[in-house]
Amino acid sequence: MNIGIIGCGVIGHKRAAALGNNKLIAVADHNIENAIGLSKKYENVLVFSDYKELLNIKDLDIVIVSTTNNVLSSISLDAINSGKHVLIEKPGATHYSEFDALIFASEKNNVKVKVGYNLRYHPAIHKAIRMVHADDLGEIMFVTGHYGNGGRLGFEKEWRNNKLISGGGSLIDLGCHLIDLSQCVLGNLSVISGTNKTYFWNMSVEDNTFMTLKNSKGNIASLQVSCTEWKNTFLFEIYGKKGKLKIEGLGGSYGTERLTYYKMSPLMEIPETTIWEYSKPDESFKNEFEDFVHLIKNNLNPWSYLEESQSVLKIIDEIYKNNKI
């Protein structure tokens, strides 16, 4: 398939490198130097500063939108209305209401649209979700999660910490991932409590969020996200009545990606323990894009479809409304 990328920053480069056998034919960025820089890594790539010119390419099949959060939904809407399939970088918008137009347009134009929650495609996480759905843990009771990084010099001045551009701080940046994964396990969630705090960084958005969510059965997700975690950390645990899954690390600075399965013994003694470690470089973007191409070719519904991603932002919006920093 022929691919176009709108937004040529760090994520745009990662997405371009993860296209597999598909062909990047065009890139666009309002900063033309960013677009030129990405295009030079590939052959015969058209370069635009106006993304609408990219959307006019007739033989373009898929558009990846990897811009700043504040323009994700508007650019994606134009791409959908041009008849292209669209992969939108998470969180897809800054407010859940923006998804209404995306859902309507995707149905009207009969195109596939998904939000890029690449953590779902990390091998430990993907295997864990399959094990949950295979009933290896029995009835799920609750999940816990912690996702944090320590920022970097000048972090407080980056666009991701400008509410007008990003929509918020750690909650919308990292929290959207943990909420999304929790809903993969527990189904739709609602807010019990959520607290945003700015402990360290001199900025107007939160650097830590603590939240407790629940599903319709009362099963709990207890989650924290942070950008004052001086050693990058990822931990997600799923507790069932027949066992527990522990996912830790995402590779790189987050440490070796590992899935541990604690299987309860009939006598409730020390559990049988199985560990899977994944030491290969991160291929989650590649795995996600291959899945997207597969569903387009086979006319299947996306995993992480728009309504799911909209529900993540509804939770985030409620926590923001109740926490004015």
N, C-alpha and C positions, 0 to 999 in steps of 0.2 A: 504494500500500500504506500501511497505518497503522503508524506507528513509535512506539516508546517508547524513551526513553533513561534508563538507570540510571547515575548518576554525572555530575554537572553542573559539573565543573571546566572547565579550559581545553580539554581534548580533547572533552568533552561538547558544548561550544559549537561547536567546529569540526565535529563530526559533525552537529550540528543544522543548521548552515549548508550542509551538503553533501548534503541529501536530494533535491534536484531536485524533480520533480513529486509525490513522495510526501509524506504528511502526518504531521507530528509531532502526536500526540494526547495524549501523557502523558510526564511526567518524574518521576524520583524521586532523592532524595539524602538521606542521613541528616542532613545539614545543610539544613534546609528552606529557609533563605534562599538557598542555591545553586540549589535547584530553582525557587524563585519567580523568581529573577533570570533564569534561562534561559527560563522560561515566558512572561515579559513580552515577549519578542522575537517571539512568535508568537500566533496567535489561537486561542482555545478549547482551551487545553492544560490537562489535568488535572495536579495537583501532589500528590505523595506524599512522605512521609518514610520510609515503609516500602515497599521495592520490591516486596514480595509482593502488596501491594494493586494495584500496576500490573500484575503478571502475571495478575491475575484478570480483566482486561478482555477480553471475549470476541472483539471484533473487532480485536484487536491482532495484526498479522502478523509484525513483526520487532522484536526487542529489541536495542538496542546497549548493550553493557556497557563503560563507560569509567571504571571506578573505579580505586582504587589496586590495585597488583598482588596484594596478599595476599588479596583477596576476589574477584578476577576469576573464578576457576574455580568457586567455590561458588555465586555468584550466577548465573553462566552455566548451571550444572547445573540450578538451579531453573527458569530460563527455558526450557531445553530440555525439561525434564519437564512444563512447562505447555503444551507443544505449539507453542512459538514458534520461528521461525527466529532465529538469533543471530549477531551480529557482535561478536566479543570484541576489545577493544583489545589490542595486542601488550604483553607476550609471551604473554598468555593464562593465565599461572599463574606461580608462583614456583619450581615444581619439576616436572620432566617427568612424574612419576608421577600428577599431578593430571589429566592428559589421558586416562588410561585410562577414568575414569568419564564424561568428556565424549564420548569416542568411542562407548562402549557406549550411552549415553543418546540420542545423535543417531541411531544406527541403530535403536534400539528405538522411538523416537518419529517416525521418518521425517521429520526436519527437516534443513535445511541449516545448517551451522555453519562459520564461518571465522574466522581470526584476522586482525586488521586491520594487515597490513604494508603501509602506504600507500606506502612508497618504491617498491614494485614498479610503482606507477601514475604515478610521475613520467614525463613524456614521454621524456626522454633514456634513462632506465633501461628503460622499457617497449620502446622502439625497439631498444635494445642487445640485450635478451634475445631479441626476435624475430629480429634479425640472426644471433645465435648459433645459434638453432634452424633458421634458413634456410641454415646452413653458409657464411655469408659470410666467416667467419674460418678455415674449415677446422677441423682437429682442435684443440681447446682444450688448451693446455699448462698454464697457470696463471693465477691472478687475484691482484691486490693491492688492498688497500683501506685508506683512512684516513678516519675520521669523528670530528670533534672539535668541542667548544665550550668556552667559557671560564667557564661558570657565571655567577654574579652574586653580589652581596653577600648573605650569609646562605645561600648555596647549600648549605653543609655541614649546615645544620639542616633542609633540606627533606625531605619524606617519601621522596623517591626515593633518598636517601642513608641511610635507616634500614633496615638489613637485614631487620628483622622485618616491615616493610611492603612494601619493594620487592623483597627477595630478593637485593640486592647493590648494586653501584655501576655504573660505566661499562660493564662487561661486559654485564650484563643490560639496561641502559637503551639504550645505543647498539649494543653488540656484537651483540645479537639481530638487528638490521637487516642488518649486514654478513654475518653467518653465513647468514641467510636468502637474501640476494642471491647469495652464493657457491654455495649449494646449487641455486639456480635455474640456474646455469651448469654446475656440476660434478656435480650429483647429491649423494647422501648423503655426508656428510663425517665423519671421525673426527679425534681430536686427536693431533697429533704433539707439540706443546708449547704451553704457555700460561703467561704470567706476569702476575700482578696486582701493581700497585705503587700506593702512595699517596705521591705526591711533594709535593703542595702543600696540599691541603685538610685541615683538622683534623677527620677523620672516620674511622670504623672500617671503611669500605668503600673499594674501589679507585677512584682517579681516572684510572688508565691501565691498559690491558690490551694485551698483545702476544701474538698467537697464530699458530700455524702448523697448518693443517689439511690433510687429504688425502682424496681419494676412493679407490675400490677399485682404480683404475688407477695411483695414485700421483701424480695431478695435485694441485698445491699451491694453497692459498689462504693468502696472507700478509697478516694484518690487524692494524690498530691502532685502538683507540678511546680517546678522551681527553676529560676535562673540564678540561684545562689547556692547551687550544688557544686562545690569546688572540684569534685571528681565526677565527671559525667556518669550518670546512673540511669539504668532502666530496669525496673522490676515489676512484673505483673504476675499475680497469683490467683488461681482459680480453685475454689474449695467445693468439692462435692461430697456426697454422703458415702461414696465408695473410694475416695482418694483425692489427691491434690496434684495440681500442675504448677510448677514454678518456672517462669521464664525470666532470664536475667541476661543483660548485655545485648548490644546490637552490633557488635563488632567495632573495630577501630578504637576510639577513645572511650567507648562505653564498655569495653571489655569483651571477651569471648562470648558469643551468643550460645546460650545453653538452655535446654529444656530438661527439667527433672520431673519424673512421674513417681509419686508416692502412692502405691497401691495398698489400700487397707487390707490387712489379713483378717480372716474370719474370726480370730480370737482377739483382734484389736491389739496385736503385739507390734513390734517394730515393723514398719511397712516394707514391702518389697520395693526396691528403688531402682529405677532405670534412668540413665542419663544419656542425652544426645547432645553432642557439641558440634557447632558449625563454625569452621575456621576459614571458609572461603570468603573472598571479598563480597561486600554487599551487592546482591543482585535483585533486590526487591523492586527497583524501578523497572528492570528488564522483565521480571516475572509478571509485574502488574500490566505492562504494556502488551506482552504476549497474550495475557488473559483478555484484555480489551479487544485485540484484533480477533481472537477466537470467537468472542461473543458477537462481534459485528458480522463475521463470516457465517456464523450459524444462527443469526437472528435470536440471540439469547438476551435475557435481561442482565444488566451489569450487576456485579457484586460491588457494593457501596453505591447504590442507586441514589437518585437525587432526594427522594423523600427521607432516606436514612440520614443523609448528610444535613438535610434541613432540620431534622430532629436534634442533631448534635448542636446546631447553632441556637435552637430554642432553649436548650439547657443553659448554654453559655449566656444568652441574653438575660435569662431570669437571674442568674448569679450576678451579672453586672448591674441589673436594676436594683438589686438588694444590697449592693456594695459600692457606694460612691467613695472613691479614694480622694 
